[in-house]
């Protein structure tokens, strides 16, 4: 199946959530998101480019709580390809 934007939710609302690099220092904490898609297995959801539609919302080290058709878990964003 495909990524469902309506099922992607940001859980953190603080203005300093989401890490960015400023003068070689990481500033801010990771943001927390949740995503559920009962039609896709977790392996499909956590594969590269599944979240490309929201790539500009994500930063490295952000955490996504994922619920799929076969399992659930917490996953850390290790790369963002825009």
Buried (B, 14 or more C-beta within 10 A) or exposed (E): EEBBEEEBEBEBEEEEBBBEEEEEEEEBBBBBBBBBBEEBBBEBBBEEEBBEEBBEBBBBBBBBBBBBBEEEEEBEBEEBEE
